[in-house]
Structures are given as structure tokens and as C-alpha cells.
Amino acid sequence: MTLRCNAHFAANKRATNTLNQGVAEICCLEGHTELLEHFVKQDYEEVPVWKNILKFISSSSEEEAAAAGHCLSVLTKPGGYCKRSN
């Protein structure tokens, strides 16, 4: 809950690390799919989760590409985090 509150209210969602990785990429690497779900649901303009994951999956780093693939799989599997509402 604390991380979600920080993500919603105070955190600089455009911040990047020294490798130019933003919040979506760092969440992928750390396995924080629940935070990625939060960012997807909130649809923050400054955190284009899907675009960033798709770019990250094409990384030349196996670790980065695998992490992005895993998160993409978790976020899109039936019954997973990102359910469509009709």
C-alpha cells in the first residue's frame, strides 16, 4: 500500500536511473508486476507502461528482455491483472 501511495501522490514518475531505465523497466527487473498493474490501471501519461515494456523486451540484455517478457506474460494472461471491462 505504501508504494502505491507514493506512486500515486509523491513520486516523480518520470525519473530514470543511470541506465536510463524508468519506473516500468525497474518494476520489470524487480518483478513488481503489482505496481505495473497499478500504473496501467491509473493510465499515467508519464508512465507509458505498455510502450516501455515492449521497448524493453527488445533489449540486447537477456536479463532485461526476459524480465519484460515475464511481466508482459503476467499482465496479459487470462484472469491476470489487467482484465478488460466491457
Buried (B, 14 or more C-beta within 10 A) or exposed (E): EEEBEEBEEEEEBEEEEEEEBBBBBBBBBEEBBEBBBBBBEBEBEEBBBBEBBEEBBEBEEEEBBBBBBBBBEBBEEEEEBBEEEE
